[in-house]
Amino acid sequence: MARVTGIGGVFIKSSKDKKALADWYRDHLGLKFEDWGGSIIKWTDDKQVDGGMTVWSTAEPESKWFAPSESSFMINYRVDDLEGLLEQLKAAGVEIVGEPQDDFNGKFAWVMDPDGNKVELWEPNTSDESA
């Protein structure tokens, strides 16, 4: 049977200002944008040795997981230094949602982008810690 083998891209329709939204992701999360307007995130640039993975999941209609966002989606970005990134985001006045959390998968934190989307930040455990 033919099947999905990965996520080929994430596309966000801005509800306010496309350029301002892209600039926010560049300035605060470090995405590098190409001349054509998109950003290419290469798994080979990730220093983790877990082979790379993307989690795909659904949530119940009554779930509060995405709150305070009204969006029906949330993107999880792998990061290399969650604590350092949170310090940068706080200094820049980015809205942090709740408190960072640690679990067997790694460290997690949440922020709001300028369009009101909740963004999940994830620093995975090193492969030997998550085994």
Secondary structure as GFF3:
##gff-version 3
##sequence-region A 1 131
A	DSSP	alpha_helix	18	29	.	.	.	ID=ss1
A	DSSP	three_ten_helix	43	45	.	.	.	ID=ss2
A	DSSP	beta_strand	75	78	.	.	.	ID=ss3
A	DSSP	alpha_helix	82	91	.	.	.	ID=ss4
A	DSSP	beta_strand	96	103	.	.	.	ID=ss5
A	DSSP	beta_strand	106	112	.	.	.	ID=ss6
A	DSSP	beta_strand	118	124	.	.	.	ID=ss7
A	DSSP	alpha_helix	127	130	.	.	.	ID=ss8
###
